[in-house]
Amino acid sequence: MTESEFSRIADFASERYGLDLGQKKALVEKKMDNYLKAKGFKSYDEYMNIVEYEMLGTEEQNFIDRITTNHTYFLREPEQFYYFRDEILPELREKETATKNLRIWCAGASTGEEPYTIAMLLREFFGDAYEEWDTGLMATDLSRKALEKAVKGIYRRQQLEGLPKHWIKDYFLKVNEKQFEVKQDIRKNVIFRQFNLINPFPFKNKLHVIFLRNVMRYLEEEVNRDLIERIRGFLEPGGYLITGMTETIDASAAKLEYVGSSIYRRPLV
């Protein structure tokens, strides 16, 4: 890959998805080299000619699937999930008792572990009253391939390590000795959609909680600033934004209150 070819790829990823490939030339090569060879492309420029010409075609989808990072696991950064269960959900239950409607968005769904974790926490929290509440969860990601795996909800035994044993018993079905499937009772409440975060948000109503965990690290700074500003506008007064533990935002500039553990709250007024 020449420097000009990498610049072309980086510019395309920035303009189309807000991704910051910056100094990641070696990583892009590692992810793309074998694919280009297998497909018979003689150069990255030849490949990008197809990607740019098709616009949302097969090769652009394949490009997205390869350059995005989908490292995730169940109960990742658990303190945030427990704060969600123990502090945020009791508050929202009291606030929305009349409507029994919670609007939650997981903006970096990846292969499904995070949104399913949220769905299991909701099931555990509401218990017998679970069916009385509309707890439908929107889960989006840029990668089509990751979402296809998420929709199937099938994971290796090793991926469930670290989960409470009663979760595995209550929320998973054993497929075989090596694989487990998320039960339909949990899967039915997670709606997976492909979505580009630089596009206008697809929501009609404001949201109670937005999970934007371990997403901003891959985006350009300007894109992140715009994203946070738009997210604030889509949060209910008193609504929460949860980012990755290693990600920080300027809470004052974003007009959000910092709660702790990379959790932010939109003021009531």
ChimeraX attribute file (.defattr): number of C-alpha atoms within 10 A of each C-alpha:
attribute: neighborCount
match mode: 1-to-1
recipient: residues
	/A:1	14
	/A:2	11
	/A:3	9
	/A:4	11
	/A:5	16
	/A:6	21
	/A:7	14
	/A:8	15
	/A:9	18
	/A:10	21
	/A:11	17
	/A:12	17
	/A:13	18
	/A:14	17
	/A:15	11
	/A:16	13
	/A:17	19
	/A:18	23
	/A:19	23
	/A:20	19
	/A:21	22
	/A:22	14
	/A:23	10
	/A:24	12
	/A:25	18
	/A:26	11
	/A:27	11
	/A:28	18
	/A:29	16
	/A:30	13
	/A:31	16
	/A:32	17
	/A:33	14
	/A:34	11
	/A:35	15
	/A:36	16
	/A:37	11
	/A:38	8
	/A:39	9
	/A:40	10
	/A:41	14
	/A:42	10
	/A:43	14
	/A:44	19
	/A:45	17
	/A:46	12
	/A:47	17
	/A:48	19
	/A:49	10
	/A:50	14
	/A:51	19
	/A:52	13
	/A:53	11
	/A:54	12
	/A:55	12
	/A:56	12
	/A:57	13
	/A:58	12
	/A:59	17
	/A:60	18
	/A:61	16
	/A:62	17
	/A:63	20
	/A:64	18
	/A:65	17
	/A:66	17
	/A:67	18
	/A:68	18
	/A:69	13
	/A:70	19
	/A:71	9
	/A:72	16
	/A:73	17
	/A:74	18
	/A:75	21
	/A:76	16
	/A:77	13
	/A:78	11
	/A:79	12
	/A:80	19
	/A:81	18
	/A:82	14
	/A:83	14
	/A:84	20
	/A:85	18
	/A:86	13
	/A:87	11
	/A:88	16
	/A:89	20
	/A:90	13
	/A:91	13
	/A:92	17
	/A:93	17
	/A:94	10
	/A:95	11
	/A:96	12
	/A:97	10
	/A:98	8
	/A:99	10
	/A:100	15
	/A:101	16
	/A:102	17
	/A:103	19
	/A:104	23
	/A:105	22
	/A:106	25
	/A:107	23
	/A:108	24
	/A:109	29
	/A:110	29
	/A:111	26
	/A:112	30
	/A:113	22
	/A:114	24
	/A:115	31
	/A:116	25
	/A:117	20
	/A:118	22
	/A:119	22
	/A:120	19
	/A:121	20
	/A:122	21
	/A:123	19
	/A:124	14
	/A:125	16
	/A:126	17
	/A:127	10
	/A:128	9
	/A:129	9
	/A:130	14
	/A:131	10
	/A:132	10
	/A:133	16
	/A:134	13
	/A:135	19
	/A:136	19
	/A:137	22
	/A:138	19
	/A:139	25
	/A:140	23
	/A:141	24
	/A:142	21
	/A:143	26
	/A:144	19
	/A:145	18
	/A:146	19
	/A:147	21
	/A:148	16
	/A:149	14
	/A:150	24
	/A:151	17
	/A:152	13
	/A:153	20
	/A:154	20
	/A:155	21
	/A:156	14
	/A:157	15
	/A:158	10
	/A:159	15
	/A:160	19
	/A:161	12
	/A:162	11
	/A:163	12
	/A:164	10
	/A:165	10
	/A:166	9
	/A:167	14
	/A:168	18
	/A:169	10
	/A:170	14
	/A:171	19
	/A:172	21
	/A:173	15
	/A:174	16
	/A:175	13
	/A:176	10
	/A:177	8
	/A:178	10
	/A:179	16
	/A:180	21
	/A:181	19
	/A:182	23
	/A:183	16
	/A:184	13
	/A:185	14
	/A:186	21
	/A:187	23
	/A:188	12
	/A:189	19
	/A:190	24
	/A:191	15
	/A:192	21
	/A:193	18
	/A:194	16
	/A:195	19
	/A:196	16
	/A:197	19
	/A:198	17
	/A:199	11
	/A:200	10
	/A:201	13
	/A:202	7
	/A:203	11
	/A:204	7
	/A:205	10
	/A:206	16
	/A:207	22
	/A:208	23
	/A:209	25
	/A:210	22
	/A:211	22
	/A:212	19
	/A:213	22
	/A:214	18
	/A:215	21
	/A:216	24
	/A:217	15
	/A:218	15
	/A:219	21
	/A:220	16
	/A:221	14
	/A:222	9
	/A:223	18
	/A:224	19
	/A:225	17
	/A:226	12
	/A:227	19
	/A:228	21
	/A:229	15
	/A:230	15
	/A:231	19
	/A:232	23
	/A:233	13
	/A:234	20
	/A:235	22
	/A:236	18
	/A:237	16
	/A:238	18
	/A:239	23
	/A:240	27
	/A:241	25
	/A:242	23
	/A:243	21
	/A:244	19
	/A:245	16
	/A:246	11
	/A:247	15
	/A:248	13
	/A:249	16
	/A:250	12
	/A:251	14
	/A:252	9
	/A:253	10
	/A:254	17
	/A:255	15
	/A:256	22
	/A:257	17
	/A:258	17
	/A:259	12
	/A:260	12
	/A:261	17
	/A:262	17
	/A:263	20
	/A:264	24
	/A:265	23
	/A:266	23
	/A:267	15
	/A:268	8
	/A:269	5
